[in-house]
């Protein structure tokens, strides 16, 4: 157990048998009540932070698929608003998305005898849909979907216990027709995860996102449906000519502008998804383009550089 700063608060090593260890771990986890206002209502929704099924499935998957030849531990880390499960061994299906979307029993098991015993004791799903159910439980709460990190022959699963992005939650609330695959892809936006080319193609073909790689945001269609019109407009840049006209108009009014003046003029009018560095670069590119087109010229030295209109 860790506090909000990542410092250890408590720990316990739980030994065999696994059948009893699962309940011991579950009983150690704080499953507090979480309250939030659901879409278009003043009455708060009250839920447990974690569905017991989600904890059970994540932990039992770690047990069933651990690579015991590496003589390592299964770890369960509890933070204030998330659980992290790790086990050693490559993720045999290769892709979590494939498991969730195909929703079919696994064909290969690292520990067949152990998995069969766990199936018999109903510790894991025999139909192979356990991971998919975890995703559905999180989706129904409007919580972020389980996050799988597969690296160094190790599997890490993070289960969030709160609404991280209210806009994402509204998308789920007002679009029950979204497929689980589409939700998995949209879930990457609030987590700032990279979308693969085929994922971008799918979301754009369904008119769910707009923007350019890697800076995507929800589409105009979704923005209207989820009450995010203002946010959509802040994310979508104005036409380039709008910025050109602002710069030239300000120079006409004041005679000249230095770079700080131009930054202040355009800064809050650039898309919200841009960080400070990207805004600096964007403004620099706009000035360069105006200069190349012969609309403005730069005069003065390095310390007193300023932009004026070119006489035509």
C-alpha positions in Angstrom: 0.0 0.0 0.0 1.4 3.4 -1.0 0.3 7.0 -0.2 -0.3 9.8 -2.7 3.4 10.5 -2.9 4.3 6.9 -3.6 5.7 6.2 -0.2 5.1 2.7 1.3 2.5 2.7 4.1 2.1 -1.1 4.6 2.9 -4.4 3.0 2.4 -8.1 3.4 3.8 -11.2 1.7 1.1 -13.9 1.2 2.2 -17.5 0.7 0.5 -20.6 -0.8 -2.2 -21.9 -1.2 -3.3 -19.6 -4.0 -7.0 -20.5 -3.3 -6.7 -18.8 0.1 -4.2 -16.1 -1.0 -6.7 -14.5 -3.4 -9.2 -13.8 -0.6 -6.5 -12.6 1.7 -5.3 -10.0 -0.8 -8.9 -9.0 -1.7 -9.7 -8.4 2.0 -6.6 -6.2 2.3 -7.7 -3.8 -0.4 -9.7 -0.7 0.6 -12.8 -0.6 -1.6 -14.3 2.7 -0.6 -17.4 4.3 -1.9 -17.0 6.8 -4.7 -19.5 9.5 -5.5 -19.9 11.5 -8.7 -22.6 13.4 -10.5 -23.8 11.4 -13.5 -24.7 13.1 -16.7 -27.7 15.5 -16.6 -28.7 14.9 -13.0 -28.1 16.6 -9.6 -28.2 13.3 -7.7 -24.8 11.7 -7.1 -24.1 8.2 -8.2 -22.6 6.1 -5.4 -20.5 3.1 -6.4 -17.6 1.0 -4.9 -14.3 2.0 -6.3 -13.6 -1.5 -7.6 -15.9 -4.2 -8.8 -15.0 -7.4 -6.9 -15.0 -9.3 -10.2 -12.3 -6.9 -11.6 -10.0 -7.5 -8.7 -10.6 -11.2 -8.8 -10.0 -11.5 -12.5 -6.9 -9.4 -12.5 -5.3 -11.3 -9.6 -6.3 -14.8 -10.8 -4.9 -14.0 -14.3 -1.6 -13.1 -12.7 -1.6 -16.4 -10.9 -2.6 -18.5 -13.9 -0.1 -16.8 -16.3 2.9 -16.2 -14.1 6.2 -17.6 -15.4 7.2 -19.5 -12.3 10.5 -20.6 -13.9 11.7 -17.0 -13.2 11.2 -17.4 -9.4 9.6 -14.0 -9.0 6.6 -12.5 -7.1 3.2 -11.4 -8.2 2.8 -7.9 -7.0 -0.4 -6.0 -6.0 0.1 -2.3 -5.4 -2.7 -0.2 -3.9 -2.6 3.5 -4.3 -5.3 6.0 -3.2 -7.3 5.7 -6.5 -5.8 2.8 -8.4 -4.7 -0.8 -8.2 -1.6 -2.1 -10.1 -1.1 -5.9 -10.7 2.1 -7.3 -12.1 3.2 -10.7 -13.1 6.3 -12.2 -14.8 5.9 -13.7 -18.3 5.1 -12.5 -21.7 1.4 -11.8 -22.6 0.8 -14.9 -24.7 -2.0 -13.6 -26.9 0.3 -10.7 -27.8 -2.4 -8.0 -27.8 -5.0 -7.0 -25.2 -7.2 -5.5 -27.8 -7.3 -8.8 -29.7 -8.4 -10.6 -26.5 -11.1 -8.1 -25.8 -12.4 -7.8 -29.3 -12.2 -11.5 -30.3 -13.8 -12.6 -26.9 -12.7 -16.2 -27.5 -11.1 -18.8 -25.2 -7.3 -18.7 -25.2 -5.7 -21.5 -27.2 -2.4 -21.6 -25.4 -1.6 -21.5 -21.6 1.8 -21.2 -20.0 0.7 -23.3 -17.0 -2.0 -25.7 -18.4 -2.3 -27.8 -15.3 -2.6 -24.8 -13.0 -5.1 -23.1 -15.3 -7.2 -26.2 -15.6 -7.3 -26.5 -11.8 -8.4 -22.8 -11.5 -11.1 -23.3 -14.1 -12.4 -26.3 -12.1 -12.5 -24.1 -8.9 -14.2 -21.2 -10.9 -11.3 -18.9 -10.1 -11.0 -17.8 -13.7 -13.5 -17.7 -16.6 -13.6 -20.9 -18.7 -15.1 -19.0 -21.7 -12.0 -16.8 -21.9 -14.0 -13.5 -21.6 -12.7 -12.4 -18.3 -10.6 -9.5 -19.5 -13.5 -8.3 -21.7 -15.8 -8.3 -18.7 -13.2 -6.2 -16.8 -13.4 -3.6 -19.6 -17.2 -3.6 -19.6 -17.4 -3.1 -15.8 -15.1 0.0 -16.0 -17.0 1.3 -19.0 -20.3 1.0 -17.2 -18.9 3.2 -14.3 -17.5 5.7 -16.8 -14.1 5.0 -15.4 -10.9 4.7 -17.5 -10.5 1.2 -19.0 -7.9 -1.2 -17.6 -4.5 -0.2 -18.8 -2.1 -3.0 -19.9 1.6 -2.4 -20.2 3.5 -5.3 -21.8 7.3 -4.9 -21.5 10.4 -6.9 -20.6 8.5 -10.2 -20.5 6.2 -8.7 -17.8 2.5 -7.8 -17.6 1.3 -4.8 -15.7 -2.4 -4.0 -15.3 -3.6 -0.7 -13.8 -7.2 -0.4 -12.6 -8.4 3.2 -12.0 -11.0 3.9 -9.3 -12.3 7.3 -10.3 -13.4 9.4 -13.2 -10.2 10.9 -14.7 -11.7 12.9 -17.5 -15.3 14.1 -17.2 -15.4 14.8 -20.9 -14.5 11.2 -21.7 -17.1 10.1 -19.1 -19.8 12.2 -21.0 -18.8 10.5 -24.2 -19.5 7.1 -22.7 -22.7 8.3 -21.0 -24.2 9.8 -24.2 -23.0 7.3 -26.7 -24.1 3.8 -25.6 -23.9 2.6 -29.2 -20.1 2.9 -29.2 -18.5 -0.4 -29.6 -16.0 -1.7 -27.0 -13.2 -1.4 -29.6 -14.0 2.2 -30.3 -14.2 2.9 -26.5 -10.7 1.3 -26.1 -9.3 3.6 -28.7 -11.0 6.8 -27.4 -9.8 5.8 -23.9 -6.3 6.6 -25.2 -7.1 10.4 -25.7 -7.4 11.3 -22.0 -4.4 9.1 -21.2 -2.3 10.8 -23.9 -1.5 7.5 -25.4 -0.3 7.2 -29.0 -2.9 6.0 -31.6 -1.6 3.6 -34.2 -2.2 4.4 -37.9 -5.0 1.8 -38.3 -6.6 3.1 -35.1 -6.6 6.7 -36.4 -8.2 5.5 -39.6 -10.9 3.7 -37.8 -11.8 6.6 -35.5 -11.7 9.1 -38.3 -13.8 6.9 -40.6 -16.5 6.9 -37.8 -16.1 10.7 -37.4 -15.1 10.3 -33.8 -11.9 12.3 -33.7 -10.3 15.2 -35.6 -6.8 16.8 -35.6 -3.4 15.7 -36.8 -1.1 13.2 -35.3 -0.3 13.1 -32.4 -2.7 15.9 -31.4 -6.2 14.5 -31.8 -9.4 15.6 -30.1 -13.0 14.6 -30.2 -14.9 15.4 -33.4 -17.5 18.0 -33.9 -20.2 15.3 -34.0 -19.2 14.0 -30.5 -18.7 17.5 -29.2 -22.3 18.5 -30.0 -23.7 15.3 -28.6 -21.7 15.6 -25.3 -22.1 19.3 -24.6 -18.4 20.1 -25.4 -18.9 22.7 -28.2 -16.7 25.3 -26.5 -13.9 22.8 -25.8 -14.1 21.6 -29.5 -13.7 25.2 -30.7 -10.8 25.8 -28.4 -9.0 22.7 -29.7 -9.7 23.4 -33.4 -7.4 26.1 -34.8 -8.6 29.1 -36.7 -7.8 29.4 -40.4 -4.3 30.6 -41.0 -5.6 33.7 -42.7 -7.3 34.7 -39.3 -3.9 34.8 -37.6 -2.3 36.7 -40.6 -5.0 39.3 -40.4 -4.6 39.8 -36.7 -0.9 40.3 -37.0 -1.2 42.8 -39.8 -4.1 44.7 -38.2 -2.1 45.0 -34.9 1.0 46.3 -36.8 -1.2 48.8 -38.7 -2.6 50.1 -35.4 0.7 50.3 -33.5 3.3 50.8 -36.2 5.4 47.8 -35.2 5.3 44.7 -33.0 8.2 42.8 -31.3 8.0 39.0 -30.8 6.7 39.3 -27.3 3.8 41.5 -28.6 3.0 38.9 -31.3 3.1 36.1 -28.7 0.6 37.9 -26.4 -1.6 38.7 -29.4 -2.0 35.1 -30.6 -1.2 32.9 -27.5 -4.8 32.4 -26.2 -6.2 32.1 -29.7 -4.1 29.0 -30.6 -5.6 25.5 -29.9 -5.7 24.2 -26.3 -3.9 21.0 -27.2 -0.7 22.9 -28.1 1.9 23.2 -25.3 4.1 26.3 -24.9 6.8 25.0 -27.2 4.3 24.2 -30.0 2.7 27.6 -29.7 6.1 29.3 -29.9 6.9 27.3 -33.1 3.5 28.0 -34.6 3.8 31.8 -34.1 7.3 31.7 -35.5 6.1 29.8 -38.6 3.3 32.4 -39.1 5.7 35.3 -39.0 8.1 33.5 -41.4 5.3 32.9 -43.9 4.2 36.5 -43.7 7.8 37.6 -44.3 8.3 35.2 -47.3 5.0 36.5 -48.8 6.4 40.0 -48.6 3.7 41.3 -46.2 6.0 42.2 -43.2 9.7 42.7 -42.7 11.9 42.5 -39.6 14.0 45.6 -38.6 16.4 46.4 -35.8 19.1 44.4 -34.1 18.9 41.2 -32.1 17.8 42.9 -28.9 15.4 45.4 -30.5 14.0 43.3 -33.3 10.5 44.3 -34.5 8.1 43.6 -37.3 6.7 46.3 -39.5 4.5 46.2 -42.7 6.3 46.2 -46.0 5.5 49.3 -48.1 3.8 48.2 -51.3 
